[in-house]
């Protein structure tokens, strides 16, 4: 069978490619000191004296998303084309534009190389490219490559500001397994607004190993990016962030997929691969299929899972990704099928128009002889403790708010350490914080003392942490530099729920 695939050395390499483990007791102890909790001091929250509590979103009462009417074919972001005869390979321009979401009322939006969102940038595993980034906005921005393990100088964090009208060339080396990553702005205190207005794009690291599983990979045909976002529009159909924003995370009732309102997707192949990004500022999504069918998750944030996992739903917090396969061959074309949210609202209805094809779900499998985590990785001591706490503008990490002048943690390049991240509940129970670390793809060792679910046994750069939950991560930085770690509720990030780790 053409598509039959089994593992081989390629995948094994991917899954074991995780650096040398050295405990380095001395540096660990130093780190413990510098990362020490200070939560009881200045920033600890007393709800009695919190201002603006009434604005705090009741997180059990999230405004529901409107179901898609299925009136527009899903927009597939174009592939970013390589420059010819130029001293850089790609150009990404942040610019203003307008988008026609509603009849007769154009909405002012931001986009990369266009009006809304951005083109998909494809890098091959191991490839090095030069990307010219240019800021045509009327405000400063940065270009952050989320999930890409590049040196701190290329990472596009808040210190790497590109002023209006300016540009620079960054060098991106995709020295990591094939994965679905993304890019977005990261300017301090305006990330949420710039993403809300439309800045985000997909960044793929593409498989080059011929031994690797032969997954559907025809872009826009059987390999589809899906950027899920919710948006709130004002009465003039504008994304007036300053008036619409909620400091605890701006949540809207309008569902966009790849920037398309009321989308549907015409499916032409029996076996489809979807690369799902939760690109929302703050909303968590749980995705299901409307007909109750299962699907197969094949990848998490940083690449293929240890093995494919059959799922009937998947939850993604902001910035998390999942690649899934849906087998449409057994589904009736007259039965309505959609990707829904947890309320059953159809976010992406499918029209089946399958032209045949030979792909079979059964042929897509792989097994791996190695364990997801080695014994010596599991038994490493915790060397960095992170405590997430607060809500609205009172959010902190280890009792502190972001200070660009302060290095919070230090870690040696190539040395694995265990970060324990605790989401400290408050009197109201607390809320989910998606925790993201730049410059690394980590593994989840334990969730509250338990092994991670099979669909989290893969590389991750963002992790959903429930209130009261304690998550242990095996973190290794392959490059040097200063990297952010932060809550990926973008308003929390802008409110200072962010720290810096220096990798040396
Ligand atoms: Cu948060």
Boltz pocket constraint, residues with backbone or C-beta under 6 A from the ligand:
constraints:
  - pocket:
      binder: B
      contacts: [[A, 395], [A, 432], [A, 433], [A, 434], [A, 487], [A, 488], [A, 489], [A, 492], [A, 497]]
      max_distance: 6.0
